[in-house]
Amino acid sequence: MVQNAHSFLGGNAGSSVDDFSTMIKAFHIEIERKDAFEAASSVAKQSGLLRELYEDKTIEGLNRYENVQELLNAIKEYVDNPENEDKSLGAFLQEIALLTDNDQDKDQTDAITLMTIHASKGLEFKQVFVVGMEEDLFSSQMMMQSREDLEEERRLFYVASTRAMDKLYLTYALTRYRFDRHAEKLRLQGTPLEYVSICSPNYLHDSHIRFGLRNHADVICEKPLVLNPWNIDSLANMEKEFGKKVYNILQLRLHPAIIALREKIQNGPKDKIYDVDLTYITSRGSWYYTSWKGDVQKSGGVATNIGVHFYDMLSWVFGSLKKNVVHVHEHDRAAGYLEFERARVRWFLSISYDTIPEDVRNAGKRTYRLLSLDGDAFEFSEGFTELHTESYKHILSGQGFPLMEAKTAIEIVHDIRSQKPIGAQGDYHPFVKLPLSKHPFYL
């Protein structure tokens, strides 16, 4: 009936049903040929489901999107499990059906059920506790931009309160303990903060560093220190004002192989210019694009997220920067040319699994790291495990890398973000010519 819709449905309606029929047939073929994860991912993308849910910024839309992502993650785990010989979508669904039956067979003893209000729709319980009934929490501060938003919060409260069959408890906190108040309390008690360690999203680093300095604490911040070079100058003024220091985590400077390379360059011919190729690919899933990392304004993009420590290492080893050219800058990769005092560097960074060399993929690896010096591979894949610990030891012993040490790398990534890529021109990395990948949510 669906296949012959055009014979009894005219115009756009018939065409739409025919298109739908064609899509279902294509999905059927993919399910037969691909493993469960590849098939499910294809259905989610090609049907437009992922894109529609991603663009729905309501709380319900975000919850639905996260549910789909959780399902895809579960399918990926099933496929990656070597104990599952049959990797098909049918086998996965059969396994889930068995698990569901087992769950239903379990003894239903008294238990507390935790869930969101959205998940509670259609359910009833003898007693219901609604927690966090406080201004800016519920109702949410995010939902106070318009009257429509407020009405949505009221509808949610109605849903929550009508889940109760016998008793409804509404609870709120008299006070909520915030970290800034905790820091102030410690100061008043005579045990002030000595260090504030920052591991928050990139776009929050600047404000969190300022918080630490204002509380008269030295600050340790993960990379990238900040997103913009001028933030460093401003923080330098605050260091002077409060008499405290900001320290970088520049762990590659502590890597034994990198230290040896730097000594080799410094002790070698002073007029020699080295030719360097840097390749770093660390594959990321679709979750990357739904987090703050997928937002260039918040993360700085791929070059900042996964490359800033490499740029610091290159400038530390090869001297001052003379030239910065960007060949490619996409949602999942970036590539360019850097000319330092002692080196010409072609670099390529990517989060796309498809850019990993085939032999590396066949070996089951999802990360590829290579640095070549005048055509010879320079190995530094090992030895990363303890570098963070060593970084903190150096800082606590008074040997940490100070604020201004980060400025060159921050200037490099800022310039990469600001430039217009020129494509495959000039001296470019060989991977620049790899086929580009579509964004997982946008056409």
N, C-alpha and C positions, 0 to 999 in steps of 0.2 A: 504493500500500500504506500509506504513512504517512498519507495523507489519510483513509483509511477505518479507521484504527486502532481507533476506538471500537467498530467493529462486531465485532471479535474480541478486543479487550482491554477488560476491564471495569474499573470502579472508578477509582482514582487513576492507574493506569498508562495507561489509555486517554485520560483527560483530559490527562495530562502530554504524551503524544505528540501529541494534537490541538493543544495549546498550542504545542508546538515547531513543528508544521507551519504554524500560523498565523504564528508569528514569522518563519519562513523565507520565507513568501509576502510578508510585509511588507518584509523585507529586499530581496527581489527587486524590489519596486516602487520602493523608495528608491534602489537601485543604478541603476535605469533613469532616474530623475528627477533625481538629485543628482550633483554632481561627486564625484570620487574621495575627497577628504578628508571631505566632509560625510557620504558614505555609509559610509566606514570608521569614522568617529567614532561614527556612530549605531549601527552594528553592535557596536562595542566597548562602548558604554555600555548599550544596550538589552538586550544578551545577558547583562549582568552580569559580563562578563569583567574589565573595568577595576576594578570595585568589589571583586571577589573577590581579584584579585591585589594590589590596594592594601591590603587588610586582612590579607594574608598577610605577616607581618613577618619570616619566615625569610629567610636570605640567598638561597635559591633563588627565593622568592616575589618579593623585591625585584628580582632579576635578570630574572625573567620580565616584571615590570611595566615595567622600564626598556626591555626589548626591544620591548614593544608601543608604548611612547612613541616610541622611535626609528623604528619603522615608520610611525607616524602623522606624525611630523616629515618623513620622507622623502616621504610622499604629499603633505603640504602643500607641500613644495618643488616637487614635480612640478606640482601644480595652479597654483601661483603663477608658474611659468615661462612667459612669454609665447610661447616657441617651441613649446610643446605645445598644439596646437589642440584636440585631443580630450582633455578633462579627465575622462573617465569612468574608473571603477575598472578596467574591462576593459582600457582602453588602458594604464593604469599597470602592470597585471599583465603585459601583453604586453611592455612595455618592460623590466620587471625580468627576465622570462624570457630576453630577448635578451642583457641584460647578463650574466646568469648563464652563458649558453652561451659568451659571449666570454671570461669569466673561466676557464671550464673548458678553453678551447682554448689558453690561454697555456702557454708552455714551463715545465714544472715543474723548474726548476733548484734547486740546493741553497739552502735558505733557512731562516731562523729563524722559528718560529711562536710568537707571544705570545698567550696566552689564559688565562682563569680556569680553575680546576680544574673548575668546573661545566661549562664549555664543552668540556672535554676528554673528557667521558664518552663511551665507545664508540670513542675514537680510540687509535692506538698510534704511537709514534715510536721510532726506534732509540736516541736519547739524549734524556733528559729532565732538565731542571734545575728543582728546586723551590727557590725563593728565599724568604728571610725566615723561616727556621725558628727563630724566637725566641719566648720567652714573651711573651704579650700581643699578638703580631703573627700568628703561626700556631703555636699556637692563638690565636684572636682573643680579646682582652679582652672583647669584646661577647658571646662565647659561653661564658662561664665562670660563668653564673648558676645552673646546675643540672647534675646528672649527665647528663641527656639532652642538654644543649648540648655537653658535653664529648665524649659519644659521637658526636655529629654531626661534630665536628671530627676525631675519629679516623677516621670513615668517609671524610671528605674526603681525609685523608692517605693512606688506602688507595687511593682512586681515583687520586690523583696518582702514587703510587709504582708502581702497576700499569700506568701508561701506557707505561713504559719497556720496550723489547724487548731492548736490549743493556746500556745503562748508565744508572744513576740517580745524579744528583748532588744532594746536599742541602746548601744553603749558608745561612750566617748571617753577620751583621755582628758583629765584635768590639765595636764601639762605634757608636752612632748619634748624629749631631751634632744637638743640639737648640738652638733659638734662644736659650733662656735661658742655656745654657752658652756659646754664642758671645758673647752680651752680656757675660758675666762675664769671658771671655777678653780681650775688647777693653778692658775696664776695667783689668785687671791689666797689659795691655801699654801702658797710658798713652794709649790712644785710645778713650775711652768714647763711648757713644752720645750724640748731641746731641739728636736727635728720634726719636720712634717714631710712625709714621703708621699709623693703624688703619682698615682697610677690611673688617673681619670681619663676620659676621652680627650683627644688632642685640643679641641676648642675650649676646654675648661682649664687647661694648664695655667694660662696667664692669670686668671682670677684666683685660682687656688694657690699659686705661688705668692701672690699678693696677700692672701689670707695668712699664709705662714709667716711672712715677713712682718706683717702688722701685729702678729701675736708674738713677736720677738723670738722667733725660732729660725734656725737654719733650715733650708729647704732642699730636699733631694727630689729631682723630677725625672721621670722616664722620658724617653725620646718620643716625638720631637719636643724640645723644651717649650717652644711656642710656635705659632704658625707664621708670624711676620717678623722681619728683622728689627723693626722699630720698637716692638714689644721688649726686646732685649735691652735697648738703650733706656727705656723707661724703668725696667726692673733694676738696672744698674744704679739709677738714681735712688730707688727705694732701698737698695742694699746700703748705700751711704746714709740714708735717713735713719734707718733702724739698726744699723750696725751689725747686720746679719748677712749670711752668704747663701747663694743659690748654687747647687752642685748638679752637674749633668751625669747621666748614666751613658757613658761612651764606651761600652764594653769591648768593642773591637780594638781599642787602643791597648787593652790588656791581654789580647790574644797572643800567645808566644810566637806563632808564625808571622803575625802582622808586625810584631816588634822586631823580629829578625829581618823581615823584608825592609822595614824602615832603616835599620842599621846598614843593610846592604846598599840601599840607595844612597845614604849619606856618606858611606865610605867608598863608593864607586866613583867613576869619572864624573867630574862636576859639570861637564858639558854634554853628557849623554841624556837624550830624551827617550824615554821608554814608551813602547806601544802596548797599551793595555786594553783587553776586552773583559768587561764585567757582565755576567749573566746571572740573574737571580729570579727564579720562578717558584712561587709557593702557592699552590692552587687553593682557591677558596670557593665555597659553595654559594648558593643564592642568598644565604643568610647575610653575607657581606653587604649586599645592596640594601637590605632592610634595616641594617644597623647604622649608627652614625658614621661608620667607616665608608659607607657608600655615598655619603654627602660630602662633596668636595669642600663646601664652605666650612664644614665641621672637622674634617680629617686632613684636608690638604691634598687629597687624591692619592693615587697609587704611589707616586714618587716619594711623597712624604711618609705615607704609612709604612712602606716596606723598604724604602731606599735611603732615608736620611742618615742612618748610621754608616752606610757605605760611602756616602758623599763625605762624611766627616773623616772616615778612614782614608779615603783617597787624598784629601787635602792635607791630612796629617803626615802621610807618607811622601807625597810628591810635591808639596809646597803650594804656593799661592795660585789662585785661579786666574786664568787669562781670558778664557773663552767658554761660553755656554750656549750650545745649539740644541734645539729640541726637534727631533725628526718625527716622533709619534707621541701622542698623548691622548689615550682613549680611556674608557671606563675601566678596562681590565689590564692595561699595559701602558708603559711609557718607555721611550728610548731617545737617546741623544748622544751628543759629543761634548766632552769636557777637555779643555786643554789647561794643564797645570804647568808649573814651572819646570817640572822634570818628567812629565808624562802626557801622552795623547790617549784619551780614554774614550772608547766606544762602549756604551752601556745599554742594557736592556733589562727591564723589570716587568714582571707580569704576575697576575693572580689567576690566569687562565690555564687550566689543565691541558688544553689543546696546544699550548705553546711549548710544552715539555717535549724534548726530543723523543722519538719513537722508541729507541732502545732503552731509554730510562723508564718510559711508561710500561714497556713490556716487562721490566724488572719489578714492577709493582710499586714504583716510587711516585710520590706526588709533589716532590720538591727537587729542584735542580739548582745547584750553585756552582759557578765556575769563574775563576779569575785567571786569565792568561797574561803572561808577561813576556813580550817579544816572542809570542808564539808558543811558549812553554806554559803548561798548566801549573798554576800555583795552588796547592792544596791547603785549605783551611776549613774543611767541613767539620772536623772534629774539634773538641776542646771548648765548646760553647757552654757546657753544662754548668760550670762553676763561675762563669764570668760575672753574673749578677752579684753573687756572693762576694767575689773579689772587688767589685766596684764599691759595694757598701763598706767593705773592710778599708779600702783606700780612703774613702770619705771620712769614716769615723776616726782614722788615724791622722787626719789632717792633710792627706795627699790627693783629695778629690779634684776633679776637673771643674774649674770655676765657670761662672756664667758666660763670660765672653768667648770661651772655647767653642761654644755652640754656634757662634754667629755665622761663620763661613758656610756651614752646612745649611743653616736656615735661609741664608741669602740664596744659596743654590736652588733649594726646593721652591722658594718663592719665585725666583726667576723662571723656573720650569713651568710653574702654574700660569705665569703671566705671558709667556711667549706663545706665538702662533706656530704650530708645527710646520716644518717645511717639507715633510715627506722624505722619500728616498733620494736625497741629494747630498753631495759632498761625501765626507767620510762617515759612513753610518754602519751600525751593527748589522750583521747578516740577518738576524731575526726580524728586522724592520719589515722585510718583505713577506713575512708570514701572513696568511689570510686573517682579516679582522673578524672578530666575533660580535654577534648581535647582543645587545643588552638583554638580560633575561626577562625584563618586564616591558621594555619599549621596543617598538619596531624600528 
